[in-house]
Amino acid sequence: MSVVTRFAPSPTGFLHIGGARTALFNYLFARHHGGKFLLRIEDTDRARSTTAAVDAIIDGLSWLGLQWDGEPIYQFVRADRHAEVAHQLLASGHAYHCYCSPAELDAMRADQKAKGLPIRYDGRWRDKDPALAPAGVPPVVRLKAPRDGQTVLEDQVQGTVTVANSQLDDMVLLRADGTPTYMLSVVVDDHDMAVTHVIRGDDHLTNSFRQIQLYRACDWRPPIFAHIPLILGPDGVKLSKRHGALGASAYRELGFLPDALCNYLLRLGWGHGDAEIISRQQAILWFTLDGVGRAPARFDLARLTNLNGHYLRESDDRTLTDLVLPLLTERVGHSLDDHQRGLVLRAMSGLKERAKTLVEIAENAVFYLLERPLTLDDKAVRILAADGRTALAEFAQILAALPDWRQDSLEQQARQFADAYHLKLGKLAQPLRAALTGSTISPPIFEVMQILGRDESLGRIGDALKMSMSPR
């Protein structure tokens, strides 16, 4: 059997983080078995489906590297095919017309509620003579579901799950206006797309029993189902807006790498021994449904952030530079020239060691690109007052004559200067940092000096010394 999976989002919003994990599991399962991973846009809710949402879903999947096979399939354009199957079921006696009006259905539900009975359609038109149909009332088409026995689901994650058929009513297949329902469309599409495995959230578990009944009525083999547990917030409640970012695109804007996010989502409800850092190639090699647990997983932003830091440190400097440049352009307010891009590239090896997101890298790199004279923050101004300025002014003269402008040489010269003047190295390094960055926080200052170069470093030091002499 050639494995075929699908991801079938409704285009009513962004790619939810839970949907992203579902897509990832389907993608990995298909790739593990050398099968196909399909994308179906379930856009039958015309009032809520938007082009912008479709674009957001496709963009999010592409960013995560979850490339599907073939073209996306749009459910709405297949409505005639869905209706065709419903009419075939009518012809075979597995479906029937129901002429209940909305008012009649409301009265039925009210009576059931008053009697403490389950709220479900009572099948009153199931075996009634169509000749008794009221004039001018367009009927719906309902599945003639089995009333006796049980429907059994052998789920690859949840195990054997059983429901009594008496608990399920005759679901609507076609509405009174002839449009197909979600339950009919999903089954027909999965069959026609030759989907072998339906991997989705366990909030769809109850739908599966009705869908299995529909498969059997059509004389089709149901796919293998695997219902994965939902993702909860840190407080154990279903993930929602109050827990923070919900869309995959939001994590891109926050500076997360797609491989880091996929690695984290993979470990939410799936495991392979004690492995935590799992590459895409390893995930494809290892992923099976046996590794999916039944318990809901809790989303932990701190763990994701730490994992992202690992991926940053392992990433190629040039790749990171390309990702950070747009963020830097936004922060400095203009496009960067070749010299500035080169500065960022040379600084990247140090920047990525001290950041956990691309946004942090950009924030920490801005000082390299600032035009002279720099604006000093209050802490930097205080450091350059009195003794700080004096030490910096004397050391600047030594720097101006220094022939070797490398990090180790700069640090060695600073240590010799500090020893000669009986200073702790920090008493010199902090004024240097204030002058060169405008703040009191930066990568190692001698690394900064090497990256900035002789002329820019001496220029910034000179500017700071002039400013520290002037009244503010």
HELIX and SHEET records of a PDB file:
HELIX    1   1 ILE A   17  HIS A   32  1                                  16    
HELIX    2   2 THR A   51  LEU A   64  1                                  14    
HELIX    3   3 PHE A   76  ARG A   78  5                                   3    
HELIX    4   4 ALA A   79  SER A   92  1                                  14    
HELIX    5   5 PRO A  102  ALA A  114  1                                  13    
HELIX    6   6 PRO A  130  LEU A  132  5                                   3    
HELIX    7   7 ASN A  165  GLN A  167  5                                   3    
HELIX    8   8 TYR A  182  ASP A  192  1                                  11    
HELIX    9   9 ASP A  202  HIS A  204  5                                   3    
HELIX   10  10 LEU A  205  ALA A  217  1                                  13    
HELIX   11  11 LYS A  241  HIS A  243  5                                   3    
HELIX   12  12 ALA A  248  GLU A  253  1                                   6    
HELIX   13  13 PRO A  258  LEU A  266  1                                   9    
HELIX   14  14 ARG A  280  TRP A  286  1                                   7    
HELIX   15  15 LEU A  289  GLY A  291  5                                   3    
HELIX   16  16 LEU A  301  GLU A  314  1                                  14    
HELIX   17  17 ASP A  317  VAL A  332  1                                  16    
HELIX   18  18 ASP A  338  LEU A  351  1                                  14    
HELIX   19  19 LYS A  352  ARG A  354  5                                   3    
HELIX   20  20 LEU A  358  LEU A  369  1                                  12    
HELIX   21  21 ASP A  378  ILE A  383  1                                   6    
HELIX   22  22 ASP A  387  ALA A  400  1                                  14    
HELIX   23  23 GLN A  407  ALA A  420  1                                  14    
HELIX   24  24 LEU A  425  THR A  437  1                                  13    
HELIX   25  25 ILE A  445  LEU A  452  1                                   8    
HELIX   26  26 ARG A  454  MET A  469  1                                  16    
SHEET    1   A 3 VAL A   4  PHE A   7  0                                        
SHEET    2   A 3 LYS A  36  ILE A  41  1                                        
SHEET    3   A 3 ILE A  73  TYR A  74  1                                        
SHEET    1   B 3 ALA A  95  CYS A  98  0                                        
SHEET    2   B 3 VAL A 140  LEU A 143 -1                                        
SHEET    3   B 3 VAL A 172  LEU A 174 -1                                        
SHEET    1   C 2 GLN A 150  ASP A 155  0                                        
SHEET    2   C 2 GLY A 159  ALA A 164 -1                                        
SHEET    1   D 2 HIS A 197  GLY A 201  0                                        
SHEET    2   D 2 ILE A 224  ILE A 228  1                                        
SHEET    1   E 2 ILE A 231  LEU A 232  0                                        
SHEET    2   E 2 ALA A 297  ARG A 298  1                                        
END                                                                             
